[in-house]
């Protein structure tokens, strides 16, 4: 029996539960859980319950906490990551003796002149 079908509180005894459970071939506790919508009956038991005229409510889904949707990475984080990526690329170019593109230098200068990188807090 898994945690979803195990009930932590006792369900009130419904009228005729023992007799009906004996007639359809299940335990009284299983029948109570099915009648309350806590437990999904096995296919054969479902068929016997329907034949006996038992109304089977839809199973109640447990209320789970939903995580909020993923939002945006804060701008200062993305700018810091971009600055690090530019610096890494410049280092790699310098190691092999290639000229660093002017676009990288101007973008880096633009980011460094903005206080946007440093306003987000220290890492």
MOPAC internal coordinates of N, CA, C and O (Angstrom, degrees):
PM7 1SCF
backbone

  N    0.0000 0     0.00 0     0.00 0    0    0    0
  C    1.4532 1     0.00 0     0.00 0    1    0    0
  C    1.5194 1   108.45 1     0.00 0    2    1    0
  O    1.2310 1   120.25 1   -52.53 1    3    2    1
  N    1.3132 1   117.13 1   127.47 1    3    2    1
  C    1.4640 1   119.07 1  -178.33 1    5    3    2
  C    1.5238 1   110.87 1   -90.42 1    6    5    3
  O    1.2310 1   120.44 1    -5.50 1    7    6    5
  N    1.3353 1   116.77 1   174.50 1    7    6    5
  C    1.4607 1   122.22 1  -174.65 1    9    7    6
  C    1.5183 1   113.21 1   -65.34 1   10    9    7
  O    1.2310 1   120.03 1   151.36 1   11   10    9
  N    1.3376 1   117.54 1   -28.64 1   11   10    9
  C    1.4559 1   119.53 1  -177.84 1   13   11   10
  C    1.5235 1   111.36 1   -70.85 1   14   13   11
  O    1.2310 1   119.92 1   146.37 1   15   14   13
  N    1.3410 1   117.76 1   -33.63 1   15   14   13
  C    1.4560 1   119.97 1  -177.78 1   17   15   14
  C    1.5149 1   111.61 1   -87.73 1   18   17   15
  O    1.2310 1   119.70 1   161.62 1   19   18   17
  N    1.3167 1   118.17 1   -18.38 1   19   18   17
  C    1.4566 1   121.23 1  -179.37 1   21   19   18
  C    1.5217 1   108.27 1   -79.12 1   22   21   19
  O    1.2310 1   121.03 1   -54.88 1   23   22   21
  N    1.3216 1   115.63 1   125.12 1   23   22   21
  C    1.4533 1   120.14 1   179.38 1   25   23   22
  C    1.5172 1   108.67 1   -97.13 1   26   25   23
  O    1.2310 1   120.31 1   -45.81 1   27   26   25
  N    1.3158 1   117.02 1   134.19 1   27   26   25
  C    1.4537 1   120.75 1  -178.46 1   29   27   26
  C    1.5162 1   111.40 1   -84.75 1   30   29   27
  O    1.2310 1   119.30 1   157.67 1   31   30   29
  N    1.3270 1   118.94 1   -22.33 1   31   30   29
  C    1.4560 1   121.06 1   177.83 1   33   31   30
  C    1.5272 1   109.24 1  -112.17 1   34   33   31
  O    1.2310 1   121.30 1   -26.42 1   35   34   33
  N    1.3194 1   115.12 1   153.58 1   35   34   33
  C    1.4571 1   119.61 1  -179.53 1   37   35   34
  C    1.5180 1   109.33 1   -78.89 1   38   37   35
  O    1.2310 1   121.19 1   -47.50 1   39   38   37
  N    1.3205 1   115.32 1   132.50 1   39   38   37
  C    1.4567 1   120.35 1   178.36 1   41   39   38
  C    1.5263 1   108.94 1   -84.08 1   42   41   39
  O    1.2310 1   119.80 1   -35.22 1   43   42   41
  N    1.3313 1   117.99 1   144.78 1   43   42   41
  C    1.4694 1   118.93 1   178.82 1   45   43   42
  C    1.5234 1   109.94 1   -66.77 1   46   45   43
  O    1.2310 1   121.11 1   -35.92 1   47   46   45
  N    1.3180 1   115.48 1   144.08 1   47   46   45
  C    1.4690 1   120.91 1  -178.90 1   49   47   46
  C    1.5243 1   108.80 1   -70.75 1   50   49   47
  O    1.2310 1   120.88 1   -54.10 1   51   50   49
  N    1.3148 1   115.92 1   125.90 1   51   50   49
  C    1.4532 1   120.85 1   178.99 1   53   51   50
  C    1.5319 1   108.83 1   -89.15 1   54   53   51
  O    1.2310 1   120.58 1   -29.49 1   55   54   53
  N    1.3060 1   116.49 1   150.51 1   55   54   53
  C    1.4561 1   121.84 1  -176.67 1   57   55   54
  C    1.5262 1   110.96 1   -61.02 1   58   57   55
  O    1.2310 1   120.61 1   -50.33 1   59   58   57
  N    1.3230 1   116.45 1   129.67 1   59   58   57
  C    1.4593 1   121.57 1   177.00 1   61   59   58
  C    1.5122 1   114.25 1    76.43 1   62   61   59
  O    1.2310 1   120.08 1  -163.76 1   63   62   61
  N    1.3140 1   117.45 1    16.24 1   63   62   61
  C    1.4642 1   120.62 1  -175.82 1   65   63   62
  C    1.5200 1   111.74 1   -65.41 1   66   65   63
  O    1.2310 1   119.98 1   134.18 1   67   66   65
  N    1.3347 1   117.64 1   -45.82 1   67   66   65
  C    1.4639 1   120.76 1  -176.61 1   69   67   66
  C    1.5237 1   111.05 1   -64.50 1   70   69   67
  O    1.2310 1   120.58 1   136.42 1   71   70   69
  N    1.3287 1   116.49 1   -43.58 1   71   70   69
  C    1.4728 1   120.25 1  -179.15 1   73   71   70
  C    1.5273 1   110.99 1   -65.88 1   74   73   71
  O    1.2310 1   121.21 1   136.53 1   75   74   73
  N    1.3248 1   115.29 1   -43.47 1   75   74   73
  C    1.4641 1   119.59 1  -179.91 1   77   75   74
  C    1.5238 1   111.16 1   -66.67 1   78   77   75
  O    1.2310 1   120.82 1   139.52 1   79   78   77
  N    1.3211 1   116.03 1   -40.48 1   79   78   77
  C    1.4663 1   119.93 1   179.11 1   81   79   78
  C    1.5169 1   110.48 1   -61.75 1   82   81   79
  O    1.2310 1   120.39 1   137.95 1   83   82   81
  N    1.3183 1   116.85 1   -42.05 1   83   82   81
  C    1.4702 1   120.20 1   178.42 1   85   83   82
  C    1.5237 1   110.36 1   -65.08 1   86   85   83
  O    1.2310 1   120.22 1   142.45 1   87   86   85
  N    1.3255 1   117.19 1   -37.55 1   87   86   85
  C    1.4608 1   120.97 1  -178.21 1   89   87   86
  C    1.5291 1   112.15 1   -68.70 1   90   89   87
  O    1.2310 1   119.86 1   142.43 1   91   90   89
  N    1.3386 1   117.87 1   -37.57 1   91   90   89
  C    1.4662 1   119.64 1  -177.41 1   93   91   90
  C    1.5262 1   112.34 1   -95.19 1   94   93   91
  O    1.2310 1   119.70 1   171.45 1   95   94   93
  N    1.3239 1   118.17 1    -8.55 1   95   94   93
  C    1.4562 1   120.83 1   174.61 1   97   95   94
  C    1.5168 1   114.92 1    82.79 1   98   97   95
  O    1.2310 1   120.94 1  -132.74 1   99   98   97
  N    1.3223 1   115.80 1    47.26 1   99   98   97
  C    1.4609 1   119.47 1   175.27 1  101   99   98
  C    1.5248 1   108.49 1  -143.60 1  102  101   99
  O    1.2310 1   120.23 1    -6.90 1  103  102  101
  N    1.3065 1   117.16 1   173.10 1  103  102  101
  C    1.4604 1   120.24 1   178.92 1  105  103  102
  C    1.5197 1   109.51 1   -80.39 1  106  105  103
  O    1.2310 1   121.05 1   -21.45 1  107  106  105
  N    1.3307 1   115.59 1   158.55 1  107  106  105
  C    1.4676 1   119.38 1   179.69 1  109  107  106
  C    1.5292 1   110.72 1   -65.89 1  110  109  107
  O    1.2310 1   120.38 1   143.59 1  111  110  109
  N    1.3316 1   116.88 1   -36.41 1  111  110  109
  C    1.4665 1   118.54 1  -179.64 1  113  111  110
  C    1.5261 1   111.06 1   -66.93 1  114  113  111
  O    1.2310 1   120.38 1   141.31 1  115  114  113
  N    1.3377 1   116.87 1   -38.69 1  115  114  113
  C    1.4688 1   119.46 1   177.88 1  117  115  114
  C    1.5258 1   110.36 1   -64.94 1  118  117  115
  O    1.2310 1   120.53 1   138.86 1  119  118  117
  N    1.3263 1   116.59 1   -41.14 1  119  118  117
  C    1.4581 1   120.52 1   179.44 1  121  119  118
  C    1.5245 1   110.57 1   -64.51 1  122  121  119
  O    1.2310 1   120.02 1   139.29 1  123  122  121
  N    1.3301 1   117.56 1   -40.71 1  123  122  121
  C    1.4658 1   120.51 1   177.67 1  125  123  122
  C    1.5310 1   111.01 1   -61.52 1  126  125  123
  O    1.2310 1   120.50 1   136.62 1  127  126  125
  N    1.3376 1   116.64 1   -43.38 1  127  126  125
  C    1.4612 1   119.69 1  -179.56 1  129  127  126
  C    1.5251 1   111.18 1   -64.84 1  130  129  127
  O    1.2310 1   120.16 1   142.98 1  131  130  129
  N    1.3357 1   117.31 1   -37.02 1  131  130  129
  C    1.4703 1   120.91 1   178.24 1  133  131  130
  C    1.5170 1   109.75 1   -66.49 1  134  133  131
  O    1.2310 1   120.23 1   134.98 1  135  134  133
  N    1.3423 1   117.17 1   -45.02 1  135  134  133
  C    1.4628 1   120.98 1  -177.74 1  137  135  134
  C    1.5226 1   112.46 1   -65.89 1  138  137  135
  O    1.2310 1   120.32 1   149.45 1  139  138  137
  N    1.3298 1   116.99 1   -30.55 1  139  138  137
  C    1.4580 1   121.17 1   178.80 1  141  139  138
  C    1.5268 1   112.39 1   -84.55 1  142  141  139
  O    1.2310 1   119.79 1   170.78 1  143  142  141
  N    1.3258 1   118.01 1    -9.22 1  143  142  141
  C    1.4550 1   120.90 1  -179.73 1  145  143  142
  C    1.5130 1   113.62 1    83.22 1  146  145  143
  O    1.2310 1   120.24 1  -164.51 1  147  146  145
  N    1.3352 1   117.14 1    15.49 1  147  146  145
  C    1.4595 1   121.18 1  -179.60 1  149  147  146
  C    1.5193 1   110.74 1   -87.59 1  150  149  147
  O    1.2310 1   120.28 1   153.97 1  151  150  149
  N    1.3323 1   117.06 1   -26.03 1  151  150  149
  C    1.4647 1   122.11 1  -172.13 1  153  151  150
  C    1.5267 1   109.62 1  -129.12 1  154  153  151
  O    1.2310 1   120.46 1   -42.02 1  155  154  153
  N    1.3050 1   116.72 1   137.98 1  155  154  153
  C    1.4687 1   122.38 1   176.00 1  157  155  154
  C    1.5321 1   107.36 1   -90.05 1  158  157  155
  O    1.2310 1   119.72 1   -58.71 1  159  158  157
  N    1.3411 1   118.15 1   121.29 1  159  158  157
  C    1.4684 1   118.28 1  -177.80 1  161  159  158
  C    1.5262 1   112.72 1   -71.06 1  162  161  159
  O    1.2310 1   121.76 1   -26.23 1  163  162  161
  N    1.3307 1   114.23 1   153.77 1  163  162  161
  C    1.4663 1   120.42 1   174.69 1  165  163  162
  C    1.5264 1   108.31 1   -62.24 1  166  165  163
  O    1.2310 1   119.37 1   -25.81 1  167  166  165
  N    1.3377 1   118.80 1   154.19 1  167  166  165
  C    1.4704 1   120.46 1  -175.92 1  169  167  166
  C    1.5323 1   113.88 1   -55.81 1  170  169  167
  O    1.2310 1   119.66 1   135.71 1  171  170  169
  N    1.3504 1   118.25 1   -44.29 1  171  170  169
  C    1.4699 1   119.90 1  -179.55 1  173  171  170
  C    1.5225 1   111.08 1   -66.70 1  174  173  171
  O    1.2310 1   121.01 1   140.33 1  175  174  173
  N    1.3421 1   115.67 1   -39.67 1  175  174  173
  C    1.4646 1   119.37 1   178.57 1  177  175  174
  C    1.5210 1   110.11 1   -66.81 1  178  177  175
  O    1.2310 1   120.15 1   140.98 1  179  178  177
  N    1.3189 1   117.33 1   -39.02 1  179  178  177
  C    1.4630 1   120.84 1   177.33 1  181  179  178
  C    1.5238 1   110.19 1   -57.87 1  182  181  179
  O    1.2310 1   120.69 1   135.35 1  183  182  181
  N    1.3316 1   116.29 1   -44.65 1  183  182  181
  C    1.4566 1   120.20 1  -179.34 1  185  183  182
  C    1.5381 1   110.51 1   -62.77 1  186  185  183
  O    1.2310 1   120.34 1   136.45 1  187  186  185
  N    1.3423 1   116.95 1   -43.55 1  187  186  185
  C    1.4684 1   119.80 1   179.87 1  189  187  186
  C    1.5315 1   111.38 1   -66.49 1  190  189  187
  O    1.2310 1   120.27 1   143.32 1  191  190  189
  N    1.3458 1   117.08 1   -36.68 1  191  190  189
  C    1.4593 1   119.85 1   178.39 1  193  191  190
  C    1.5181 1   111.75 1   -66.70 1  194  193  191
  O    1.2310 1   120.39 1   138.82 1  195  194  193
  N    1.3171 1   116.86 1   -41.18 1  195  194  193
  C    1.4665 1   120.82 1   178.60 1  197  195  194
  C    1.5233 1   109.68 1   -63.76 1  198  197  195
  O    1.2310 1   120.39 1   138.22 1  199  198  197
  N    1.3500 1   116.86 1   -41.78 1  199  198  197
  C    1.4643 1   120.30 1   178.07 1  201  199  198
  C    1.5252 1   111.59 1   -63.54 1  202  201  199
  O    1.2310 1   120.45 1   148.38 1  203  202  201
  N    1.3475 1   116.74 1   -31.62 1  203  202  201
  C    1.4634 1   121.02 1   179.50 1  205  203  202
  C    1.5231 1   111.67 1   -82.19 1  206  205  203
  O    1.2310 1   119.96 1   175.89 1  207  206  205
  N    1.3180 1   117.68 1    -4.11 1  207  206  205
  C    1.4574 1   121.48 1   176.84 1  209  207  206
  C    1.5204 1   114.44 1    85.38 1  210  209  207
  O    1.2310 1   120.59 1  -160.31 1  211  210  209
  N    1.3155 1   116.48 1    19.69 1  211  210  209
  C    1.4612 1   120.25 1   178.97 1  213  211  210
  C    1.5101 1   109.02 1   -83.58 1  214  213  211
  O    1.2310 1   120.99 1   -50.77 1  215  214  213
  N    1.3285 1   115.71 1   129.23 1  215  214  213
  C    1.4641 1   119.94 1   177.08 1  217  215  214
  C    1.5254 1   108.13 1   -81.31 1  218  217  215
  O    1.2310 1   120.73 1   -55.79 1  219  218  217
  N    1.3267 1   116.20 1   124.21 1  219  218  217
  C    1.4633 1   121.32 1  -178.81 1  221  219  218
  C    1.5213 1   107.94 1  -103.39 1  222  221  219
  O    1.2310 1   120.64 1   -69.90 1  223  222  221
  N    1.3462 1   116.37 1   110.10 1  223  222  221
  C    1.4623 1   118.40 1   179.91 1  225  223  222
  C    1.5181 1   110.35 1   -72.99 1  226  225  223
  O    1.2310 1   120.07 1   -21.14 1  227  226  225
  N    1.3348 1   117.48 1   158.86 1  227  226  225
  C    1.4683 1   118.61 1   175.91 1  229  227  226
  C    1.5236 1   109.52 1   -63.71 1  230  229  227
  O    1.2310 1   120.96 1   -33.47 1  231  230  229
  N    1.3126 1   115.77 1   146.53 1  231  230  229
  C    1.4583 1   120.64 1  -177.19 1  233  231  230
  C    1.5214 1   109.74 1   -66.85 1  234  233  231
  O    1.2310 1   121.46 1   -45.55 1  235  234  233
  N    1.3213 1   114.81 1   134.45 1  235  234  233
  C    1.4585 1   120.18 1   178.39 1  237  235  234
  C    1.5174 1   108.32 1   -77.75 1  238  237  235
  O    1.2310 1   120.85 1   -53.86 1  239  238  237
  N    1.3086 1   115.98 1   126.14 1  239  238  237
  C    1.4571 1   119.01 1   178.19 1  241  239  238
  C    1.5170 1   108.68 1   -85.40 1  242  241  239
  O    1.2310 1   119.92 1   -42.45 1  243  242  241
  N    1.3187 1   117.75 1   137.55 1  243  242  241
  C    1.4580 1   119.43 1  -179.44 1  245  243  242
  C    1.5240 1   110.91 1   -65.89 1  246  245  243
  O    1.2310 1   121.12 1   -35.88 1  247  246  245
  N    1.3131 1   115.46 1   144.12 1  247  246  245
  C    1.4646 1   120.53 1   177.76 1  249  247  246
  C    1.5193 1   108.46 1   -76.83 1  250  249  247
  O    1.2310 1   120.18 1   -69.60 1  251  250  249
  N    1.2806 1   117.26 1   110.40 1  251  250  249
  C    1.4551 1   121.87 1   179.19 1  253  251  250
  C    1.5165 1   108.86 1  -108.52 1  254  253  251
  O    1.2310 1   121.41 1   -29.96 1  255  254  253
  N    1.2999 1   114.90 1   150.04 1  255  254  253
  C    1.4529 1   119.19 1   176.31 1  257  255  254
  C    1.5182 1   109.14 1   -71.82 1  258  257  255
  O    1.2310 1   120.90 1   -51.06 1  259  258  257
  N    1.3041 1   115.88 1   128.94 1  259  258  257
  C    1.4524 1   119.60 1   178.92 1  261  259  258
  C    1.5174 1   108.47 1   -96.24 1  262  261  259
  O    1.2310 1   121.56 1   -43.34 1  263  262  261
  N    1.3137 1   114.61 1   136.66 1  263  262  261
  C    1.4561 1   119.21 1   177.20 1  265  263  262
  C    1.5245 1   108.57 1   -76.13 1  266  265  263
  O    1.2310 1   120.48 1   -36.70 1  267  266  265
  N    1.3225 1   116.69 1   143.30 1  267  266  265
  C    1.4650 1   118.11 1   177.11 1  269  267  266
  C    1.5243 1   109.65 1   -68.89 1  270  269  267
  O    1.2310 1   120.22 1   -23.55 1  271  270  269
  N    1.3286 1   117.19 1   156.45 1  271  270  269
  C    1.4647 1   118.51 1   177.57 1  273  271  270
  C    1.5198 1   110.82 1   -63.46 1  274  273  271
  O    1.2310 1   121.24 1   -27.93 1  275  274  273
  N    1.3166 1   115.22 1   152.07 1  275  274  273
  C    1.4604 1   120.21 1   179.37 1  277  275  274
  C    1.5174 1   108.67 1   -70.97 1  278  277  275
  O    1.2310 1   120.83 1   -50.22 1  279  278  277
  N    1.3070 1   116.02 1   129.78 1  279  278  277
  C    1.4593 1   120.88 1  -179.13 1  281  279  278
  C    1.5161 1   110.75 1   -96.71 1  282  281  279
  O    1.2310 1   121.19 1    27.89 1  283  282  281
  N    1.3043 1   115.34 1  -152.11 1  283  282  281
  C    1.4592 1   121.70 1  -179.72 1  285  283  282
  C    1.5156 1   110.85 1   -91.15 1  286  285  283
  O    1.2310 1   121.28 1   -30.36 1  287  286  285
  N    1.3101 1   115.16 1   149.64 1  287  286  285
  C    1.4574 1   120.40 1   169.66 1  289  287  286
  C    1.5213 1   106.03 1   -70.30 1  290  289  287
  O    1.2310 1   119.80 1   -44.66 1  291  290  289
  N    1.3344 1   117.98 1   135.34 1  291  290  289
  C    1.4706 1   118.63 1   179.38 1  293  291  290
  C    1.5247 1   111.25 1   -55.27 1  294  293  291
  O    1.2310 1   121.27 1   -34.52 1  295  294  293
  N    1.3157 1   115.18 1   145.48 1  295  294  293
  C    1.4579 1   120.76 1  -175.67 1  297  295  294
  C    1.5259 1   111.76 1   -56.88 1  298  297  295
  O    1.2310 1   120.06 1   137.80 1  299  298  297
  N    1.3489 1   117.49 1   -42.20 1  299  298  297
  C    1.4665 1   118.84 1  -177.00 1  301  299  298
  C    1.5299 1   111.05 1   -63.26 1  302  301  299
  O    1.2310 1   120.30 1   149.17 1  303  302  301
  N    1.3465 1   117.03 1   -30.83 1  303  302  301
  C    1.4682 1   119.83 1   178.10 1  305  303  302
  C    1.5190 1   110.04 1   -70.97 1  306  305  303
  O    1.2310 1   120.62 1   134.74 1  307  306  305
  N    1.3322 1   116.41 1   -45.26 1  307  306  305
  C    1.4618 1   118.56 1  -179.13 1  309  307  306
  C    1.5261 1   111.01 1   -66.57 1  310  309  307
  O    1.2310 1   120.34 1   144.34 1  311  310  309
  N    1.3337 1   116.95 1   -35.66 1  311  310  309
  C    1.4668 1   119.82 1   178.40 1  313  311  310
  C    1.5270 1   109.65 1   -67.91 1  314  313  311
  O    1.2310 1   120.33 1   137.46 1  315  314  313
  N    1.3361 1   116.97 1   -42.54 1  315  314  313
  C    1.4686 1   119.82 1   177.32 1  317  315  314
  C    1.5208 1   111.00 1   -60.32 1  318  317  315
  O    1.2310 1   120.87 1   137.08 1  319  318  317
  N    1.3378 1   115.95 1   -42.92 1  319  318  317
  C    1.4748 1   119.46 1   178.38 1  321  319  318
  C    1.5219 1   110.90 1   -62.30 1  322  321  319
  O    1.2310 1   120.84 1   139.47 1  323  322  321
  N    1.3345 1   116.01 1   -40.53 1  323  322  321
  C    1.4728 1   119.75 1   178.95 1  325  323  322
  C    1.5249 1   111.02 1   -65.08 1  326  325  323
  O    1.2310 1   120.22 1   137.84 1  327  326  325
  N    1.3435 1   117.18 1   -42.16 1  327  326  325
  C    1.4708 1   121.00 1   178.42 1  329  327  326
  C    1.5255 1   109.77 1   -61.80 1  330  329  327
  O    1.2310 1   120.48 1   136.28 1  331  330  329
  N    1.3331 1   116.69 1   -43.72 1  331  330  329
  C    1.4767 1   119.96 1   178.27 1  333  331  330
  C    1.5227 1   111.14 1   -62.19 1  334  333  331
  O    1.2310 1   120.64 1   139.57 1  335  334  333
  N    1.3469 1   116.39 1   -40.43 1  335  334  333
  C    1.4646 1   120.15 1   179.61 1  337  335  334
  C    1.5325 1   110.70 1   -64.84 1  338  337  335
  O    1.2310 1   120.33 1   139.20 1  339  338  337
  N    1.3315 1   116.97 1   -40.80 1  339  338  337
  C    1.4726 1   120.81 1   178.66 1  341  339  338
  C    1.5257 1   109.93 1   -63.95 1  342  341  339
  O    1.2310 1   120.45 1   133.64 1  343  342  341
  N    1.3387 1   116.75 1   -46.36 1  343  342  341
  C    1.4639 1   120.67 1  -179.87 1  345  343  342
  C    1.5224 1   111.86 1   -62.38 1  346  345  343
  O    1.2310 1   120.33 1   139.87 1  347  346  345
  N    1.3374 1   116.97 1   -40.13 1  347  346  345
  C    1.4772 1   120.57 1   177.68 1  349  347  346
  C    1.5300 1   110.86 1   -63.45 1  350  349  347
  O    1.2310 1   120.85 1   136.11 1  351  350  349
  N    1.3286 1   115.99 1   -43.89 1  351  350  349
  C    1.4654 1   120.01 1   179.44 1  353  351  350
  C    1.5325 1   110.97 1   -64.03 1  354  353  351
  O    1.2310 1   120.78 1   138.65 1  355  354  353
  N    1.3378 1   116.10 1   -41.35 1  355  354  353
  C    1.4709 1   119.82 1   178.49 1  357  355  354
  C    1.5335 1   110.68 1   -63.37 1  358  357  355
  O    1.2310 1   120.52 1   140.49 1  359  358  357
  N    1.3375 1   116.61 1   -39.51 1  359  358  357
  C    1.4671 1   120.45 1   178.97 1  361  359  358
  C    1.5318 1   110.50 1   -63.57 1  362  361  359
  O    1.2310 1   121.03 1   136.04 1  363  362  361
  N    1.3422 1   115.63 1   -43.96 1  363  362  361
  C    1.4730 1   119.02 1   179.87 1  365  363  362
  C    1.5338 1   111.21 1   -62.67 1  366  365  363
  O    1.2310 1   120.62 1   138.35 1  367  366  365
  N    1.3299 1   116.42 1   -41.65 1  367  366  365
  C    1.4651 1   120.26 1   178.33 1  369  367  366
  C    1.5286 1   110.77 1   -63.52 1  370  369  367
  O    1.2310 1   121.10 1   137.91 1  371  370  369
  N    1.3475 1   115.51 1   -42.09 1  371  370  369
  C    1.4676 1   119.93 1  -178.18 1  373  371  370
  C    1.5347 1   110.71 1   -66.25 1  374  373  371
  O    1.2310 1   120.25 1   144.80 1  375  374  373
  N    1.3437 1   117.12 1   -35.20 1  375  374  373
  C    1.4727 1   120.85 1  -179.57 1  377  375  374
  C    1.5247 1   112.15 1   -63.29 1  378  377  375
  O    1.2310 1   120.63 1   145.53 1  379  378  377
  N    1.3376 1   116.41 1   -34.47 1  379  378  377
  C    1.4666 1   119.00 1  -179.23 1  381  379  378
  C    1.5264 1   112.30 1   -97.99 1  382  381  379
  O    1.2310 1   120.24 1  -177.09 1  383  382  381
  N    1.3441 1   117.14 1     2.91 1  383  382  381
  C    1.4506 1   120.67 1   174.99 1  385  383  382
  C    1.5161 1   114.84 1    81.16 1  386  385  383
  O    1.2310 1   119.50 1  -162.54 1  387  386  385
  N    1.3422 1   118.56 1    17.46 1  387  386  385
  C    1.4679 1   120.68 1   178.13 1  389  387  386
  C    1.5222 1   109.49 1   -86.69 1  390  389  387
  O    1.2310 1   121.46 1   -26.45 1  391  390  389
  N    1.3008 1   114.80 1   153.55 1  391  390  389
  C    1.4680 1   120.40 1   178.20 1  393  391  390
  C    1.5246 1   109.38 1   -73.59 1  394  393  391
  O    1.2310 1   120.95 1   -42.88 1  395  394  393
  N    1.3266 1   115.79 1   137.12 1  395  394  393
  C    1.4685 1   120.48 1   179.83 1  397  395  394
  C    1.5208 1   108.27 1   -81.38 1  398  397  395
  O    1.2310 1   119.85 1   -52.51 1  399  398  397
  N    1.3488 1   117.88 1   127.49 1  399  398  397
  C    1.4630 1   120.44 1  -178.50 1  401  399  398
  C    1.5302 1   111.70 1   -59.07 1  402  401  399
  O    1.2310 1   120.98 1   -37.51 1  403  402  401
  N    1.3153 1   115.72 1   142.49 1  403  402  401
  C    1.4609 1   122.70 1  -178.34 1  405  403  402
  C    1.5265 1   111.00 1   -63.67 1  406  405  403
  O    1.2310 1   120.59 1   148.97 1  407  406  405
  N    1.3431 1   116.47 1   -31.03 1  407  406  405
  C    1.4707 1   120.16 1  -179.90 1  409  407  406
  C    1.5275 1   110.88 1   -62.50 1  410  409  407
  O    1.2310 1   120.81 1   141.04 1  411  410  409
  N    1.3393 1   116.06 1   -38.96 1  411  410  409
  C    1.4678 1   120.01 1   179.44 1  413  411  410
  C    1.5178 1   110.83 1   -65.43 1  414  413  411
  O    1.2310 1   121.37 1   137.43 1  415  414  413
  N    1.3366 1   114.98 1   -42.57 1  415  414  413
  C    1.4665 1   118.90 1  -179.44 1  417  415  414
  C    1.5258 1   111.82 1   -65.08 1  418  417  415
  O    1.2310 1   121.01 1   138.28 1  419  418  417
  N    1.3395 1   115.67 1   -41.72 1  419  418  417
  C    1.4700 1   118.08 1  -179.28 1  421  419  418
  C    1.5384 1   110.60 1   -69.54 1  422  421  419
  O    1.2310 1   119.93 1   142.11 1  423  422  421
  N    1.3370 1   117.73 1   -37.89 1  423  422  421
  C    1.4659 1   119.96 1   177.87 1  425  423  422
  C    1.5310 1   110.47 1   -65.29 1  426  425  423
  O    1.2310 1   120.80 1   136.83 1  427  426  425
  N    1.3395 1   116.07 1   -43.17 1  427  426  425
  C    1.4602 1   120.28 1   178.63 1  429  427  426
  C    1.5318 1   110.68 1   -62.53 1  430  429  427
  O    1.2310 1   120.46 1   136.73 1  431  430  429
  N    1.3240 1   116.73 1   -43.27 1  431  430  429
  C    1.4688 1   120.44 1   178.77 1  433  431  430
  C    1.5269 1   110.62 1   -61.67 1  434  433  431
  O    1.2310 1   120.57 1   140.39 1  435  434  433
  N    1.3280 1   116.52 1   -39.61 1  435  434  433
  C    1.4670 1   120.62 1   178.52 1  437  435  434
  C    1.5206 1   111.79 1   -63.69 1  438  437  435
  O    1.2310 1   120.70 1   135.99 1  439  438  437
  N    1.3375 1   116.26 1   -44.01 1  439  438  437
  C    1.4578 1   119.56 1   179.24 1  441  439  438
  C    1.5226 1   111.97 1   -67.14 1  442  441  439
  O    1.2310 1   120.62 1   140.64 1  443  442  441
  N    1.3282 1   116.41 1   -39.36 1  443  442  441
  C    1.4583 1   119.47 1  -178.37 1  445  443  442
  C    1.5223 1   112.05 1   -71.05 1  446  445  443
  O    1.2310 1   120.26 1   151.46 1  447  446  445
  N    1.3363 1   117.11 1   -28.54 1  447  446  445
  C    1.4631 1   119.57 1   178.59 1  449  447  446
  C    1.5295 1   111.15 1   -75.39 1  450  449  447
  O    1.2310 1   120.37 1   152.99 1  451  450  449
  N    1.3381 1   116.90 1   -27.01 1  451  450  449
  C    1.4680 1   120.05 1   175.97 1  453  451  450
  C    1.5296 1   108.72 1   -76.94 1  454  453  451
  O    1.2310 1   121.23 1   -36.83 1  455  454  453
  N    1.2879 1   115.26 1   143.17 1  455  454  453
  C    1.4598 1   118.79 1   176.32 1  457  455  454
  C    1.5216 1   111.08 1   -85.65 1  458  457  455
  O    1.2310 1   120.86 1  -176.24 1  459  458  457
  N    1.3393 1   115.96 1     3.76 1  459  458  457
  C    1.4506 1   123.16 1  -176.47 1  461  459  458
  C    1.5319 1   111.95 1   -57.90 1  462  461  459
  O    1.2310 1   120.21 1   143.89 1  463  462  461
  N    1.2984 1   117.20 1   -36.11 1  463  462  461
  C    1.4618 1   121.61 1  -176.43 1  465  463  462
  C    1.5259 1   109.53 1   -68.73 1  466  465  463
  O    1.2310 1   120.73 1   140.37 1  467  466  465
  N    1.3003 1   116.22 1   -39.63 1  467  466  465
  C    1.4606 1   119.90 1  -169.54 1  469  467  466
  C    1.5338 1   112.30 1   -93.26 1  470  469  467
  O    1.2310 1   119.66 1   167.26 1  471  470  469
  N    1.3321 1   118.26 1   -12.74 1  471  470  469
  C    1.4645 1   120.73 1  -178.28 1  473  471  470
  C    1.5201 1   113.40 1   -75.59 1  474  473  471
  O    1.2310 1   119.89 1   160.46 1  475  474  473
  N    1.3168 1   117.82 1   -19.54 1  475  474  473
  C    1.4623 1   120.75 1  -175.90 1  477  475  474
  C    1.4996 1   114.10 1   -75.94 1  478  477  475
  O    1.2310 1   119.01 1   174.86 1  479  478  477
  N    1.2970 1   119.50 1    -5.14 1  479  478  477
  C    1.4607 1   121.41 1   179.67 1  481  479  478
  C    1.5152 1   110.73 1   108.88 1  482  481  479
  O    1.2310 1   121.47 1   -15.08 1  483  482  481
  N    1.3002 1   114.79 1   164.92 1  483  482  481
  C    1.4714 1   120.26 1  -178.99 1  485  483  482
  C    1.4990 1   110.31 1   -82.49 1  486  485  483
  O    1.2310 1   120.53 1   -32.15 1  487  486  485
  N    1.3183 1   116.60 1   147.85 1  487  486  485
  C    1.4644 1   121.66 1   176.97 1  489  487  486
  C    1.5003 1   109.81 1   -89.81 1  490  489  487
  O    1.2310 1   120.10 1   180.00 1  491  490  489

